[in-house]
Amino acid sequence: MNEATPRDQHAGRDHGSDPHAGHKRHEAGGGHGPPGVQDQHAGHDQHEGHSPEMFKAKFWLSFVLTLPVVFWSAHIQELLGYRAPA
């Protein structure tokens, strides 16, 4: 059982005084990933084809389906001091 730990793997490397020396490229590009990738997503903030009514309907459906799960949850029953019918 002679497995190297992450600390052992980095022991022989010289990191210098700046622990973020390898991350300077983020400052120049302004973000993670190749230059220009963020520009490709420029027009996607409009949610084309999605209406507020669709989101509202999905919210209410999720809310209604969540109520019985919360009502019969053992933790909620204990917290609020009631027993749901079995």
N, C-alpha and C positions, 0 to 999 in steps of 0.2 A: 504494500500500500504506500506507494511513493508518488502520490498525486500532488501536482503543484497547485498552490492556491493562487488566486488572482494577484495577491500581494507579492508572491514569489515571482510571478511572471513579469512584474514591473520593476523588480528590485534592481536590475542592472541598467535600467534606462535613465538617462539624464533628462529630467523635466525642466531644469532651469528654475529661475525664480518666478516665472509667470506660469501658473497652472493652466491658463487659458491660451497658451501660445499657439496651439493647433487649431484654435477656433477663430482666428482673425479673419478668415474668409467670410464669415457671417456678417461682419461689419461692412465689408465692401459691397456685398451683394444685397444686403438688406433683408435676407431671409434664408431659409433652408431650401436647398435644391438648386438646380442649374438656373443661370440667369434667364429671364424671360418667361419662366413657367407660370409665374403669378399673373402675367399679362394675359395668358390664355384664358383665365377664368374671369376676365373683366366684365362680361355681360351676363353673368349667371346669378345676379342678385335679384332678378325680377320674378322668380318662381313662375315661369311661363306655364300656363295651363293649370295652375293651382289657384283656386278661389278661396277667400276667407270662409265661405260657407262650407266648403269641403273640410277644412281644418276644424271648424266648429262642430260639424257632424261627427268627425272622428274623435274629437275630445269628449263629447257627450256619450258616445258609445263606450269608450274606454272607461269613463267615469262610472257609468251604470254597471259595467262588468267588474269593476274594482270593488264596489260596495259589498257584495256578498263575501268576497275574499277577505276583506278587512273585518267584516262582521263576525265571521267564523274563525278568525285568527286567534290561536290560543294566547298569544302575547297580548293582543288588544283586550281579550276577555279578562285576562289577569290584571292588566293595567287599569281597566275601567271597572272591574269588580262585578262582572255579570257572567252568566252561562248561556250560551246560544243553544237552541234546541238541536239535538243530534239528528 
